Amino acid sequence: MITVETTVHAPLDLVWRSWVTPADVTQWNFASDDWCCPQASSQVQVGGRFHYRMEAKEGSMGFGFEGEFILIEEGKRIDYKMDDGRQVSILFEEVEGGIQVTESFDEENINPVELQQQGWQSILNNFKRYVESK
């Protein structure tokens, strides 16, 4: 598994809501400024599904990121299984000065581990910036 993490300087309820609310997800769920997330939908419950659309802003490429929630502990943890079978676990922990968000995910076989880690860390950094600016 690959792990990325950050500390968000905001209250837990704001961090949690910003992670699970589709309108918020569209504001942070991309790895660089030349990408966007124009659509997001989710049913945050065990067995519920999510679908996030990620696209290059200039329209050259895009993809759907989707799967099913397999564990929800409100304010603490979200586990999901992507449609390709890989699993992801996100932990939300109160620490001094904010909330530590730790995301661990199964690696895929197409891109190097370092590239996967950098991409997911960039998305997590966008999340942190977005929440802290609210």
C-alpha positions in Angstrom: 0.0 0.0 0.0 1.0 3.6 -0.6 0.3 6.2 2.0 0.0 10.0 1.8 -1.0 12.4 4.6 -1.4 16.0 5.6 -2.7 18.0 8.6 -5.6 20.3 7.8 -5.9 23.3 10.2 -9.6 23.3 10.5 -12.3 21.7 12.7 -13.2 18.0 12.2 -16.8 18.7 11.0 -15.5 21.0 8.3 -12.8 18.6 7.2 -15.3 15.7 7.1 -18.0 17.6 5.2 -15.5 18.9 2.7 -14.4 15.3 2.0 -17.9 13.8 1.6 -20.0 16.6 0.0 -20.0 16.4 -3.9 -20.1 20.2 -4.3 -16.9 20.4 -2.2 -15.2 17.5 -4.0 -15.4 19.3 -7.3 -13.4 22.1 -5.8 -10.3 20.1 -4.8 -10.3 16.6 -6.4 -7.5 17.1 -9.0 -3.7 16.9 -8.9 -2.7 20.1 -10.7 -4.1 23.4 -11.8 -4.6 22.3 -15.4 -7.1 19.7 -14.3 -10.5 19.9 -12.8 -13.3 17.8 -11.3 -16.4 19.0 -13.1 -18.8 16.3 -11.6 -19.0 14.4 -8.4 -21.7 12.3 -6.9 -21.7 10.0 -3.8 -23.9 8.1 -1.5 -21.7 8.1 1.7 -23.0 4.9 3.3 -21.8 1.3 3.3 -22.7 -0.1 -0.1 -23.2 3.4 -1.5 -21.4 4.4 -4.7 -19.3 7.4 -5.7 -18.3 8.8 -9.1 -15.9 11.7 -9.6 -15.1 12.9 -13.1 -11.6 14.3 -13.6 -10.6 16.2 -16.8 -7.8 18.2 -18.2 -9.2 21.8 -18.4 -8.3 22.1 -22.1 -10.3 19.0 -22.9 -7.6 16.6 -24.1 -8.4 13.8 -21.7 -10.4 12.8 -18.7 -11.6 9.8 -16.7 -14.1 8.6 -14.2 -13.0 7.6 -10.7 -15.6 5.4 -9.1 -16.3 2.7 -6.6 -18.2 1.6 -3.6 -18.0 2.5 0.1 -17.2 -0.5 2.2 -16.7 1.1 5.7 -17.9 4.5 7.0 -17.1 5.6 10.6 -18.4 9.2 10.5 -15.7 11.7 11.4 -13.1 9.0 11.6 -12.7 6.7 8.6 -13.8 5.9 5.1 -12.8 2.8 3.2 -13.8 2.2 -0.4 -13.1 -0.3 -3.2 -12.5 1.2 -6.6 -14.1 -0.5 -9.6 -10.7 -1.9 -10.6 -10.6 -3.8 -7.2 -8.1 -1.7 -5.4 -8.9 -0.6 -1.9 -8.4 2.8 -0.2 -8.6 3.8 3.5 -8.8 7.4 4.7 -8.3 8.2 8.4 -9.3 11.5 10.0 -7.5 12.0 13.3 -7.6 15.0 15.7 -4.1 16.3 16.4 -2.8 19.5 17.9 -3.7 22.3 15.5 -6.1 20.4 13.3 -7.0 17.1 11.6 -4.5 14.7 10.2 -5.8 13.0 7.1 -4.0 9.8 6.2 -4.9 8.1 2.9 -3.6 4.6 2.1 -4.3 2.9 -1.2 -3.4 -0.2 -3.2 -0.9 0.6 -5.9 -1.8 0.0 -9.6 0.5 -1.6 -12.2 0.5 1.1 -14.9 2.4 4.0 -13.3 5.5 4.0 -11.1 4.9 4.0 -7.3 6.5 7.4 -7.0 4.2 8.9 -9.6 1.2 7.5 -7.9 2.3 8.8 -4.5 3.0 12.3 -5.9 -0.4 12.4 -7.7 -2.4 11.4 -4.6 -0.4 13.7 -2.4 -1.1 16.6 -4.8 -4.8 15.9 -4.5 -4.6 15.8 -0.8 -2.6 19.1 -0.7 -5.4 20.6 -2.8 -7.9 19.4 -0.3 -5.9 21.0 2.6 -5.7 24.3 0.7 -9.4 24.3 -0.1 -10.6 23.5 3.4 -8.2 26.0 5.0 -9.5 28.7 2.7 -13.2 28.2 3.7 
